[in-house]
């Protein structure tokens, strides 16, 4: 079985991620970040409501299961973090689909991995 979502470039592994905005507003300046890392691994400047985008995350240095967080702005100076996926690591090469939805005044993230909804 061929793995089609792996890009090899100087032995680096990338995981394809589809991010879907299922909220009722455009999402601006959101990012994904690994647990324990200060810098975002993926910045999304604009994701209109009802739209999706496909990106790749560098995962070859994740030697143990690592949490992936969605960070977004609640107010001008206040960031909020929500768990997007709880077990990302370098052996996890299957396509990850993240669905961002409204949850009252907050956002929540549901995901699909290996065609199974979580």
ABEGO torsion letter per residue (X at the ends): XBBAABBBBGGBBBBBBBBBBABABBBBGBBBBBBGBABBABBBABBBBGBBBBBBBBAAABABBBBBBBBBBABAABBBBBBABABBBAABABBBBBBBBBBEABBBBBBBBGGBBX
